[in-house]
Amino acid sequence: MSTAPRFSGVYPILYTFYDARGGIDEPAMRLQVERCIAAGAHGIAILGLVTEVHKLDLEERRQVVDIVAAAIAGRVPLAVTVGEPSVHGQIAFARHAQRAGAAWVILQPPAKGYAEGEYVRFLGMVADALDLPVGIQNNPVNMDVALSNAGLLGLLRNHPNITLLKGEGPAVQVAQLIEQGNGNIDVFAGHGGKEFLSNLRSGCAGLIPAPDCLDLQLRIYDLMRSGREEEAARLHAEILPLIIFMTHSVPLLLCYGKRLIARRLGIETIHDRAPEMKPTPFGLAEVERMSGMLGPL
C-alpha cells in the first residue's frame, strides 16, 4: 500500500449478546450498533476481550463480523480484532473481515512462550499478506504477550500497512512510542479510558472503550479537540468512578458492564455464557444507580 487512510475518534468495542438458546442475539447486536452510531461513534470495533471472543468459536466470530458489518452498512469504519493462533488462520480471518466490510484489522500476538522476535515475525507475515490497514493490539495488563516499543517500532518500519496500534499500556509508555514513531502510527488507547485525557495529550488518535459511557466519552474527545480541557477534565472526573468499577477485571466488566449497557439500550434480559461471574445484589444495585445517572444511550 502506498498510502493508508488515517483513523481517529472513539470506537466502542461491542459486547456479545446471547439469546435464550445460547446463540448470538442478532437483534440485540444490531440495536447496539444503531445506538452507538446514533450517539456519534466515529467507528465500531469488535472481537476484543469485551466481545467475549474467548467464548466464541470460529463460526461465531465470523457471524459477529457479518452481523455487525451488515448493520453498519458502511456508515462508519469497522475495526475487527484477529486473534487466530496461526499465521494462515489470521490471514484467512482478516480477509473474511475485509470482504464483510472491515476498514482495518487489529492483530493479536499468538500464545506466550516465545522470544519477542518470533511475535514480530508472526505479525509481520500476517500484515504482508493483507492489503488493508493493520493495527497491533498491545495489552500488557490483560494479555499474556506484549511487545516492547522497540518491537512495535520495528513492525512499523518494516511493514507499510501497519499504521495503527491498540495501545493499552501505561500512558507514559504509549506517549514514548508515539514520539518515537514520528507521527506515523495512529494509537487508540484502551482500558475503558482511565487515562483518556493523558492519552489525548500525548497524541493518541482516539479510544477503544466498552460502550458503557460512550456518549460522554465522545463529548470528552470533542472537548479536548476544541481546547476546552478544563470542561473535559470535569466530565472525565464524573465518569472515572464508573470506569474504575468496571475495569478491575475482564470477568467483572463482562458481568456488570454488559448489564449496564443493556439497561441503557432497553434490553431487559441478559443471557450469560459459561464460564461467567455471577452478579451480586450490591453489584446489580450499582448498575441500576449508574444507568439511572447516565440515562438511555
N, C-alpha and C positions, 0 to 999 in steps of 0.2 A: 504494500500500500504506500503510495507516495505521500498522501496526507490522510489524517484521521480527524473525524469530527470531534469537537470538544463537548464534554458533558459537564453539567453542574446542577446544583439545586438539591432539593430534598426528595429522595426516593424512598418511600416506605417499602419495607420488605414484608410481604404479606404473610399472615398466618394461614395455615391449612385448616379449613373447617371440614368436619366429617358428618355424614348423615347417620340416621339411626341404624343402618345396616353396616356401618363401619367404612363405607367408601367415601370418596371425595364428594363433598356437597357443592355441586356446581352452582346452584342459585346463590348460595352464601358467598362463594368465591367471586362471582360476578358482581354481587352487591358491594363487596369490599372494594373491588376495582372502581366501580362507579362513584362511590363516596369519596375515595381518595382523589380521583380526578376532579370531582366537583369541588373538593376542598382546595385544589390548586397544586397538587403534586406535580413536580417537574418531570417525574418519571416514576416507574414502578420496578421493584426488584423482587425476585422470588428464589426459592430453594436454598436459602441460608438456614441457620440454626432456628430462626424464628418460624420458618416454614415447616419445621419438624422434619427436615429432609432425612434425618437418620431413622425415621419411622416409615418412610415411603420406599416402595420397591421401584425398580426401573420404569415399569409401565406407568405407575402412579406419578412418578416425577415427570414423565413425558405428558401425562394427562394434565397435570397442573400447568405446564408450559402452554399446552394447546388451549386450555380454558382461558387462562389469563391473557394470552396474546390475542385470542379472538375477542375477548371483552374489551381490551384496549383499542383494538382496531386502528392502530397507527396514530392514535391521538397524542400519546406521549411515548418517550423511549422506554423500552423494556430491557432490563438487565437480568440475565439468567446466570445463577451460580452453577458451576460444573464441578462435581466432586467425585467423578468416577475414578476407580483405583488404578487404571491403566492409561497409557498414552492413547491407544486406539479407542478406548472407551470414552475418554474426554473429547477426542476429536469428533467421534460419532454423535455424542450428545450435543456438543456445541453446534454442529451442523444442523441437527434437528431443531435446536432453538432458533438458529438463524432462519431456517425455512419457515418456521412458525411466525417470525416477525421480530426476533430479538435484535436490538440495536447494538448491544455489546454483551460479552460474557465475562464472568468472574471465575477464574480458575483457582481451585483449592489444591494445595500440595497433597500428595498421597500419604500413606501411613508412615508413622515415625520409625526411626531406627537407622537412618542413612545419613551420610555426610551432606552438608549443605549443597555442595556442588552437584550432587545427584538430583536434588529437588530443582535446582536451577536448570539443569539439563532437561529434566522431565517437562517442566513448564515451557521451556523454550521450544521443545519439539512439538508440543501441542500448538503453541502460538504460530509457529512457522507453517502449520498445515491449514490455518484458518485465514479467511480474507475479510474479517471484521475486527473492530477494535476489541482489544483484550485487556482485562484487568486482572490483578492478582489479589487474592484475599490473604491478608497477613494479620492474624489474630493470636498474639502470644498469650492471651488470657484464657480463651475458651477452646483453642485448638491445640492438638499435640505437636504440630510442626509450625514453626515461624521462621522467617528468613531475616537475616541481618540487612541493614541498609545497604551494605556493600553488595550483597546478593541481589537485592531488588534493583539497584542501580545497574548492575551487570545485565540483568534481563532488559532493562530499559534501553541500554546502549546497543544491545546485540539483536533485538527483535523489534522492528519498526512499528508493529501493530500493538505492542504492549505500551499503552499510553495511560493506563488507569490503575489505581490501587484502592482497594478497600482496606484502609489503614486503621487498624483497631488497637494499635499500641498506645503508649503514653503520648500525650500531645507534644512533649518535648522531642521525643524520638521522631515522631511524624514531621515535626517542623524541620528537623535536621535533614530529613530525606527530601522535603520539598525544596529546601535551599540548595542541596547538593544536586538535585535534578534539574536545576536551571529552568524551571517553568515548563518542562517537557512532560510532566505527569500530572494528571488530574486526580487528586486524592479525595476520597469520600471517607469521612470519619464514621465511627460506629459507637457501640456500647451505649445505645439509647440517647446519645447526645449529652452525656455527663460533662464533657469538656467542649461543648459545641462552640462557645464563644472563643475559647483559646484556639480551637481548630480553625475557625474562620480567620482569626487574626494572623495565624501562621501561614495562611494561603491555601487552606483546603478548599476544594471546589464545591463541597457540599456534605451531606449527611445521609446515611442509610440507616434509619431507625425503624423499630416497630411502629405501626401506625397509631399507637395508643393516643398520643397528643400531637398528631400530625399538623392540625390546623395552627396550633400555637407555635410549633417549630418552623412552619412556613413563615409565620409572622416574624419570628426572631431572625430568620435568614434575610427577609426583606429589610428589616430594620438595620441590621448590620451592613447590608449593601448600600443603604442610603445614608450611612454615617450616624444613625441615631442609636449609638451604642449604649447609652445610659438606659434608654427605654427597653432595649433588647435585654440588658442585664436584669432589669426588674422582672421582665416576663420570664426569663430563664430561671430566676430565683423562685418564682411561683411554682414552676413545674418540676424543679430539681428534686424535691422530696418524693414525688411520684416516680421519677426516673430511678432514683436510688432504690426505692421499694421494689421495683420491677426487675432490676438488673443484678441482684445478688447472685443469681444462678440461672442457667437456661431452663431447668425444670420449673423454677418458680415463675419465670416470665411466661412460660407456656401455660401454666396453670392460671395465673391471675391476669396477665396481660391480655390473653385471649378473651377472658371473661369481661375485661374492661372494654375492649374494642367491640365485643358482641353487644354489650349494653349500649354503646354509642351508635351502633348500627341498627339496633332494634331486633337483634337475634336473641330469642328468649332461651333456647335450649342449646347447651354445649354437649357434644358427644366426644369424649376423650378416647384416645388410643393408647393402650398399654405399651410400655410402662409409663405410668403417669404419677404426678403428685396430686394427692387429694386435697382439695381446698378445705380450710378450716372456717368455722363461723366468723372468727375475727377477720381472716383474710377476705372473706366474702363481704363483710361489713365495710372494710376499707375500699374494696372495689366499688361498692354501692356509693360510698361517700365521694370517691374520685369521679365516678361517672356523673354524679349529680353536680359536681363542681365544673366539669368540662362541658356537659350537655351533649346533644347529638352531634355526630360528625356529619 
